[in-house]
Amino acid sequence: MLKTNTFFPLIEIGGRYMKKTNAMRELDKAGIDYQYYEYEVDEEHLGAIDVALKTGQDISCVFKTLVLINEKKK
């Protein structure tokens, strides 16, 4: 399921690839298992509690990675 290389660690999700987040790389380095979930983004509800509710996960077990968008929306 997971595909990686030296320069750009990647994760395969639903037949497509994305770069791993820093949190994913740190968990990999520490040998800690984790699950990756995708969900519909709602800009009004971006907190970890909202994400836990959207993905059906226990709120106390959710770690959310912060993603920022610059002025150019990149």
Biopython code that builds the backbone (N, CA, C, O; Angstrom):
import numpy as np
from Bio.PDB.StructureBuilder import StructureBuilder

atoms = [
    (1, "MET", "N", (0.818, -1.199, 0.000)),
    (1, "MET", "CA", (0.000, 0.000, 0.000)),
    (1, "MET", "C", (0.862, 1.263, 0.000)),
    (1, "MET", "O", (0.609, 2.166, -0.798)),
    (2, "LEU", "N", (1.870, 1.354, 0.869)),
    (2, "LEU", "CA", (2.690, 2.555, 0.939)),
    (2, "LEU", "C", (3.859, 2.454, -0.024)),
    (2, "LEU", "O", (4.531, 1.424, -0.081)),
    (3, "LYS", "N", (4.106, 3.500, -0.771)),
    (3, "LYS", "CA", (5.244, 3.564, -1.676)),
    (3, "LYS", "C", (6.114, 4.728, -1.220)),
    (3, "LYS", "O", (5.607, 5.820, -0.962)),
    (4, "THR", "N", (7.425, 4.500, -1.121)),
    (4, "THR", "CA", (8.308, 5.588, -0.719)),
    (4, "THR", "C", (9.560, 5.583, -1.580)),
    (4, "THR", "O", (9.900, 4.568, -2.187)),
    (5, "ASN", "N", (10.239, 6.709, -1.630)),
    (5, "ASN", "CA", (11.573, 6.773, -2.202)),
    (5, "ASN", "C", (12.389, 7.729, -1.354)),
    (5, "ASN", "O", (11.854, 8.372, -0.450)),
    (6, "THR", "N", (13.673, 7.827, -1.635)),
    (6, "THR", "CA", (14.566, 8.605, -0.787)),
    (6, "THR", "C", (14.225, 10.085, -0.763)),
    (6, "THR", "O", (14.302, 10.720, 0.289)),
    (7, "PHE", "N", (13.849, 10.641, -1.906)),
    (7, "PHE", "CA", (13.673, 12.087, -1.991)),
    (7, "PHE", "C", (12.266, 12.563, -1.650)),
    (7, "PHE", "O", (12.103, 13.586, -0.986)),
    (8, "PHE", "N", (11.263, 11.839, -2.094)),
    (8, "PHE", "CA", (9.879, 12.256, -1.887)),
    (8, "PHE", "C", (9.065, 11.080, -1.367)),
    (8, "PHE", "O", (8.487, 10.336, -2.158)),
    (9, "PRO", "N", (9.008, 10.899, -0.039)),
    (9, "PRO", "CA", (8.186, 9.797, 0.478)),
    (9, "PRO", "C", (6.733, 9.987, 0.042)),
    (9, "PRO", "O", (6.146, 11.050, 0.246)),
    (10, "LEU", "N", (6.168, 8.953, -0.555)),
    (10, "LEU", "CA", (4.804, 9.019, -1.065)),
    (10, "LEU", "C", (3.923, 7.999, -0.375)),
    (10, "LEU", "O", (4.399, 6.985, 0.137)),
    (11, "ILE", "N", (2.634, 8.284, -0.370)),
    (11, "ILE", "CA", (1.643, 7.337, 0.114)),
    (11, "ILE", "C", (0.616, 7.162, -1.005)),
    (11, "ILE", "O", (0.200, 8.133, -1.637)),
    (12, "GLU", "N", (0.218, 5.924, -1.238)),
    (12, "GLU", "CA", (-0.791, 5.645, -2.261)),
    (12, "GLU", "C", (-2.154, 5.589, -1.598)),
    (12, "GLU", "O", (-2.352, 4.862, -0.624)),
    (13, "ILE", "N", (-3.089, 6.360, -2.128)),
    (13, "ILE", "CA", (-4.443, 6.399, -1.585)),
    (13, "ILE", "C", (-5.420, 6.354, -2.747)),
    (13, "ILE", "O", (-5.452, 7.262, -3.578)),
    (14, "GLY", "N", (-6.202, 5.315, -2.801)),
    (14, "GLY", "CA", (-7.215, 5.201, -3.846)),
    (14, "GLY", "C", (-6.653, 5.260, -5.256)),
    (14, "GLY", "O", (-7.279, 5.841, -6.142)),
    (15, "GLY", "N", (-5.490, 4.672, -5.481)),
    (15, "GLY", "CA", (-4.900, 4.643, -6.803)),
    (15, "GLY", "C", (-4.143, 5.896, -7.202)),
    (15, "GLY", "O", (-3.689, 6.000, -8.342)),
    (16, "ARG", "N", (-3.996, 6.846, -6.295)),
    (16, "ARG", "CA", (-3.205, 8.043, -6.602)),
    (16, "ARG", "C", (-2.180, 8.250, -5.490)),
    (16, "ARG", "O", (-2.314, 7.694, -4.400)),
    (17, "TYR", "N", (-1.182, 9.035, -5.767)),
    (17, "TYR", "CA", (-0.089, 9.233, -4.819)),
    (17, "TYR", "C", (-0.045, 10.666, -4.331)),
    (17, "TYR", "O", (-0.352, 11.598, -5.074)),
    (18, "MET", "N", (0.342, 10.836, -3.068)),
    (18, "MET", "CA", (0.560, 12.171, -2.513)),
    (18, "MET", "C", (1.807, 12.126, -1.647)),
    (18, "MET", "O", (2.188, 11.068, -1.146)),
    (19, "LYS", "N", (2.447, 13.293, -1.473)),
    (19, "LYS", "CA", (3.610, 13.353, -0.596)),
    (19, "LYS", "C", (3.156, 13.155, 0.839)),
    (19, "LYS", "O", (2.106, 13.655, 1.244)),
    (20, "LYS", "N", (3.955, 12.423, 1.604)),
    (20, "LYS", "CA", (3.640, 12.253, 3.020)),
    (20, "LYS", "C", (3.828, 13.578, 3.750)),
    (20, "LYS", "O", (4.675, 14.390, 3.379)),
    (21, "THR", "N", (3.027, 13.784, 4.791)),
    (21, "THR", "CA", (3.174, 14.974, 5.627)),
    (21, "THR", "C", (4.365, 14.779, 6.557)),
    (21, "THR", "O", (4.865, 13.664, 6.707)),
    (22, "ASN", "N", (4.822, 15.866, 7.184)),
    (22, "ASN", "CA", (5.899, 15.755, 8.171)),
    (22, "ASN", "C", (5.498, 14.819, 9.299)),
    (22, "ASN", "O", (6.324, 14.051, 9.791)),
    (23, "ALA", "N", (4.237, 14.877, 9.713)),
    (23, "ALA", "CA", (3.768, 13.989, 10.787)),
    (23, "ALA", "C", (3.903, 12.530, 10.370)),
    (23, "ALA", "O", (4.341, 11.701, 11.167)),
    (24, "MET", "N", (3.534, 12.204, 9.134)),
    (24, "MET", "CA", (3.667, 10.827, 8.640)),
    (24, "MET", "C", (5.122, 10.383, 8.635)),
    (24, "MET", "O", (5.434, 9.267, 9.049)),
    (25, "ARG", "N", (6.016, 11.254, 8.167)),
    (25, "ARG", "CA", (7.437, 10.902, 8.111)),
    (25, "ARG", "C", (8.000, 10.674, 9.508)),
    (25, "ARG", "O", (8.789, 9.752, 9.715)),
    (26, "GLU", "N", (7.603, 11.500, 10.462)),
    (26, "GLU", "CA", (8.084, 11.329, 11.841)),
    (26, "GLU", "C", (7.563, 10.027, 12.447)),
    (26, "GLU", "O", (8.302, 9.327, 13.140)),
    (27, "LEU", "N", (6.300, 9.701, 12.192)),
    (27, "LEU", "CA", (5.749, 8.435, 12.686)),
    (27, "LEU", "C", (6.467, 7.251, 12.050)),
    (27, "LEU", "O", (6.771, 6.274, 12.734)),
    (28, "ASP", "N", (6.743, 7.325, 10.745)),
    (28, "ASP", "CA", (7.497, 6.269, 10.063)),
    (28, "ASP", "C", (8.876, 6.104, 10.700)),
    (28, "ASP", "O", (9.308, 4.988, 10.988)),
    (29, "LYS", "N", (9.559, 7.229, 10.916)),
    (29, "LYS", "CA", (10.904, 7.195, 11.485)),
    (29, "LYS", "C", (10.902, 6.549, 12.870)),
    (29, "LYS", "O", (11.846, 5.848, 13.237)),
    (30, "ALA", "N", (9.835, 6.791, 13.637)),
    (30, "ALA", "CA", (9.727, 6.232, 14.989)),
    (30, "ALA", "C", (9.163, 4.816, 14.992)),
    (30, "ALA", "O", (9.083, 4.182, 16.044)),
    (31, "GLY", "N", (8.770, 4.317, 13.819)),
    (31, "GLY", "CA", (8.216, 2.962, 13.739)),
    (31, "GLY", "C", (6.818, 2.844, 14.316)),
    (31, "GLY", "O", (6.422, 1.774, 14.777)),
    (32, "ILE", "N", (6.064, 3.943, 14.294)),
    (32, "ILE", "CA", (4.712, 3.964, 14.859)),
    (32, "ILE", "C", (3.688, 3.769, 13.742)),
    (32, "ILE", "O", (3.714, 4.487, 12.742)),
    (33, "ASP", "N", (2.788, 2.801, 13.910)),
    (33, "ASP", "CA", (1.720, 2.564, 12.939)),
    (33, "ASP", "C", (0.678, 3.677, 13.025)),
    (33, "ASP", "O", (0.429, 4.223, 14.100)),
    (34, "TYR", "N", (0.074, 4.007, 11.889)),
    (34, "TYR", "CA", (-0.976, 5.022, 11.854)),
    (34, "TYR", "C", (-1.901, 4.754, 10.685)),
    (34, "TYR", "O", (-1.575, 3.975, 9.790)),
    (35, "GLN", "N", (-3.050, 5.398, 10.697)),
    (35, "GLN", "CA", (-4.027, 5.323, 9.613)),
    (35, "GLN", "C", (-4.173, 6.715, 9.020)),
    (35, "GLN", "O", (-4.140, 7.714, 9.739)),
    (36, "TYR", "N", (-4.334, 6.774, 7.712)),
    (36, "TYR", "CA", (-4.567, 8.039, 7.023)),
    (36, "TYR", "C", (-6.023, 8.069, 6.573)),
    (36, "TYR", "O", (-6.521, 7.098, 6.003)),
    (37, "TYR", "N", (-6.704, 9.183, 6.829)),
    (37, "TYR", "CA", (-8.105, 9.333, 6.433)),
    (37, "TYR", "C", (-8.260, 10.589, 5.587)),
    (37, "TYR", "O", (-7.663, 11.623, 5.887)),
    (38, "GLU", "N", (-9.055, 10.499, 4.538)),
    (38, "GLU", "CA", (-9.429, 11.679, 3.764)),
    (38, "GLU", "C", (-10.861, 12.046, 4.118)),
    (38, "GLU", "O", (-11.672, 11.179, 4.443)),
    (39, "TYR", "N", (-11.165, 13.327, 4.054)),
    (39, "TYR", "CA", (-12.515, 13.791, 4.364)),
    (39, "TYR", "C", (-12.769, 15.087, 3.605)),
    (39, "TYR", "O", (-11.833, 15.769, 3.187)),
    (40, "GLU", "N", (-14.028, 15.413, 3.436)),
    (40, "GLU", "CA", (-14.428, 16.650, 2.768)),
    (40, "GLU", "C", (-14.064, 17.832, 3.664)),
    (40, "GLU", "O", (-14.426, 17.860, 4.840)),
    (41, "VAL", "N", (-13.356, 18.797, 3.111)),
    (41, "VAL", "CA", (-12.920, 19.958, 3.889)),
    (41, "VAL", "C", (-14.046, 20.981, 3.964)),
    (41, "VAL", "O", (-14.653, 21.340, 2.955)),
    (42, "ASP", "N", (-14.309, 21.440, 5.180)),
    (42, "ASP", "CA", (-15.289, 22.487, 5.452)),
    (42, "ASP", "C", (-14.516, 23.589, 6.167)),
    (42, "ASP", "O", (-14.132, 23.416, 7.324)),
    (43, "GLU", "N", (-14.283, 24.714, 5.504)),
    (43, "GLU", "CA", (-13.425, 25.754, 6.063)),
    (43, "GLU", "C", (-13.954, 26.354, 7.364)),
    (43, "GLU", "O", (-13.212, 27.056, 8.053)),
    (44, "GLU", "N", (-15.192, 26.104, 7.714)),
    (44, "GLU", "CA", (-15.754, 26.583, 8.975)),
    (44, "GLU", "C", (-15.434, 25.635, 10.133)),
    (44, "GLU", "O", (-15.508, 26.033, 11.296)),
    (45, "HIS", "N", (-15.084, 24.396, 9.825)),
    (45, "HIS", "CA", (-14.872, 23.379, 10.860)),
    (45, "HIS", "C", (-13.587, 22.613, 10.566)),
    (45, "HIS", "O", (-13.624, 21.515, 10.010)),
    (46, "LEU", "N", (-12.446, 23.199, 10.944)),
    (46, "LEU", "CA", (-11.148, 22.622, 10.611)),
    (46, "LEU", "C", (-10.441, 21.958, 11.789)),
    (46, "LEU", "O", (-9.356, 21.403, 11.615)),
    (47, "GLY", "N", (-11.021, 22.002, 12.967)),
    (47, "GLY", "CA", (-10.363, 21.468, 14.155)),
    (47, "GLY", "C", (-10.343, 19.954, 14.212)),
    (47, "GLY", "O", (-11.076, 19.279, 13.488)),
    (48, "ALA", "N", (-9.490, 19.428, 15.087)),
    (48, "ALA", "CA", (-9.348, 17.974, 15.237)),
    (48, "ALA", "C", (-10.654, 17.317, 15.683)),
    (48, "ALA", "O", (-10.949, 16.195, 15.273)),
    (49, "ILE", "N", (-11.438, 18.000, 16.515)),
    (49, "ILE", "CA", (-12.716, 17.427, 16.962)),
    (49, "ILE", "C", (-13.659, 17.274, 15.768)),
    (49, "ILE", "O", (-14.322, 16.247, 15.624)),
    (50, "ASP", "N", (-13.717, 18.293, 14.916)),
    (50, "ASP", "CA", (-14.555, 18.213, 13.710)),
    (50, "ASP", "C", (-14.104, 17.068, 12.809)),
    (50, "ASP", "O", (-14.931, 16.337, 12.263)),
    (51, "VAL", "N", (-12.792, 16.916, 12.656)),
    (51, "VAL", "CA", (-12.246, 15.842, 11.819)),
    (51, "VAL", "C", (-12.593, 14.483, 12.412)),
    (51, "VAL", "O", (-12.965, 13.566, 11.680)),
    (52, "ALA", "N", (-12.475, 14.345, 13.725)),
    (52, "ALA", "CA", (-12.827, 13.076, 14.373)),
    (52, "ALA", "C", (-14.288, 12.730, 14.109)),
    (52, "ALA", "O", (-14.613, 11.582, 13.805)),
    (53, "LEU", "N", (-15.159, 13.710, 14.224)),
    (53, "LEU", "CA", (-16.579, 13.466, 13.978)),
    (53, "LEU", "C", (-16.842, 13.093, 12.518)),
    (53, "LEU", "O", (-17.649, 12.205, 12.245)),
    (54, "LYS", "N", (-16.165, 13.764, 11.575)),
    (54, "LYS", "CA", (-16.351, 13.476, 10.148)),
    (54, "LYS", "C", (-15.861, 12.085, 9.761)),
    (54, "LYS", "O", (-16.434, 11.441, 8.881)),
    (55, "THR", "N", (-14.796, 11.624, 10.422)),
    (55, "THR", "CA", (-14.200, 10.331, 10.057)),
    (55, "THR", "C", (-14.643, 9.195, 10.965)),
    (55, "THR", "O", (-14.231, 8.051, 10.772)),
    (56, "GLY", "N", (-15.484, 9.500, 11.959)),
    (56, "GLY", "CA", (-15.983, 8.460, 12.849)),
    (56, "GLY", "C", (-14.942, 7.923, 13.811)),
    (56, "GLY", "O", (-15.026, 6.771, 14.237)),
    (57, "GLN", "N", (-13.957, 8.747, 14.160)),
    (57, "GLN", "CA", (-12.879, 8.314, 15.049)),
    (57, "GLN", "C", (-13.092, 8.841, 16.464)),
    (57, "GLN", "O", (-13.788, 9.834, 16.674)),
    (58, "ASP", "N", (-12.483, 8.160, 17.427)),
    (58, "ASP", "CA", (-12.493, 8.601, 18.820)),
    (58, "ASP", "C", (-11.718, 9.922, 18.897)),
    (58, "ASP", "O", (-10.572, 9.997, 18.454)),
    (59, "ILE", "N", (-12.336, 10.945, 19.451)),
    (59, "ILE", "CA", (-11.724, 12.272, 19.518)),
    (59, "ILE", "C", (-10.370, 12.234, 20.214)),
    (59, "ILE", "O", (-9.464, 12.970, 19.823)),
    (60, "SER", "N", (-10.210, 11.404, 21.227)),
    (60, "SER", "CA", (-8.950, 11.351, 21.971)),
    (60, "SER", "C", (-7.827, 10.687, 21.180)),
    (60, "SER", "O", (-6.675, 10.706, 21.615)),
    (61, "CYS", "N", (-8.143, 10.102, 20.030)),
    (61, "CYS", "CA", (-7.136, 9.383, 19.231)),
    (61, "CYS", "C", (-6.785, 10.095, 17.930)),
    (61, "CYS", "O", (-6.086, 9.529, 17.089)),
    (62, "VAL", "N", (-7.257, 11.320, 17.752)),
    (62, "VAL", "CA", (-7.036, 12.021, 16.482)),
    (62, "VAL", "C", (-5.886, 13.010, 16.620)),
    (62, "VAL", "O", (-5.855, 13.832, 17.535)),
    (63, "PHE", "N", (-4.940, 12.908, 15.686)),
    (63, "PHE", "CA", (-3.878, 13.904, 15.544)),
    (63, "PHE", "C", (-4.055, 14.507, 14.169)),
    (63, "PHE", "O", (-4.023, 13.786, 13.172)),
    (64, "LYS", "N", (-4.241, 15.796, 14.093)),
    (64, "LYS", "CA", (-4.499, 16.457, 12.817)),
    (64, "LYS", "C", (-3.279, 17.261, 12.411)),
    (64, "LYS", "O", (-2.728, 18.018, 13.210)),
    (65, "THR", "N", (-2.857, 17.093, 11.156)),
    (65, "THR", "CA", (-1.747, 17.862, 10.607)),
    (65, "THR", "C", (-2.274, 19.190, 10.086)),
    (65, "THR", "O", (-3.281, 19.226, 9.379)),
    (66, "LEU", "N", (-1.607, 20.266, 10.428)),
    (66, "LEU", "CA", (-1.987, 21.599, 9.969)),
    (66, "LEU", "C", (-1.454, 21.825, 8.558)),
    (66, "LEU", "O", (-0.273, 21.599, 8.297)),
    (67, "VAL", "N", (-2.307, 22.263, 7.660)),
    (67, "VAL", "CA", (-1.916, 22.574, 6.285)),
    (67, "VAL", "C", (-2.218, 24.041, 6.037)),
    (67, "VAL", "O", (-3.317, 24.513, 6.325)),
    (68, "LEU", "N", (-1.245, 24.757, 5.504)),
    (68, "LEU", "CA", (-1.405, 26.184, 5.248)),
    (68, "LEU", "C", (-1.464, 26.455, 3.756)),
    (68, "LEU", "O", (-0.882, 25.720, 2.958)),
    (69, "ILE", "N", (-2.179, 27.526, 3.379)),
    (69, "ILE", "CA", (-2.259, 27.968, 1.987)),
    (69, "ILE", "C", (-1.741, 29.400, 1.939)),
    (69, "ILE", "O", (-2.171, 30.242, 2.727)),
    (70, "ASN", "N", (-0.809, 29.683, 1.009)),
    (70, "ASN", "CA", (-0.277, 31.041, 0.911)),
    (70, "ASN", "C", (-1.212, 31.940, 0.102)),
    (70, "ASN", "O", (-2.286, 31.514, -0.322)),
    (71, "GLU", "N", (-0.790, 33.184, -0.105)),
    (71, "GLU", "CA", (-1.637, 34.151, -0.809)),
    (71, "GLU", "C", (-1.980, 33.701, -2.226)),
    (71, "GLU", "O", (-3.022, 34.078, -2.762)),
    (72, "LYS", "N", (-1.108, 32.896, -2.833)),
    (72, "LYS", "CA", (-1.334, 32.412, -4.198)),
    (72, "LYS", "C", (-2.153, 31.132, -4.209)),
    (72, "LYS", "O", (-2.296, 30.494, -5.252)),
    (73, "LYS", "N", (-2.693, 30.751, -3.054)),
    (73, "LYS", "CA", (-3.518, 29.545, -2.898)),
    (73, "LYS", "C", (-2.733, 28.277, -3.226)),
    (73, "LYS", "O", (-3.291, 27.317, -3.759)),
    (74, "LYS", "N", (-1.436, 28.274, -2.908)),
    (74, "LYS", "CA", (-0.596, 27.095, -3.140)),
    (74, "LYS", "C", (-0.077, 26.567, -1.832)),
    (74, "LYS", "O", (0.652, 25.575, -1.812)),
]
sb = StructureBuilder()
sb.init_structure("model")
sb.init_model(0)
sb.init_chain("A")
sb.init_seg("    ")
for serial, (resi, resn, name, xyz) in enumerate(atoms, 1):
    if name == "N":
        sb.init_residue(resn, " ", resi, " ")
    sb.init_atom(name, np.array(xyz, "f"), 0.0, 1.0, " ", f" {name:<3s}", serial, name[0])
structure = sb.get_structure()
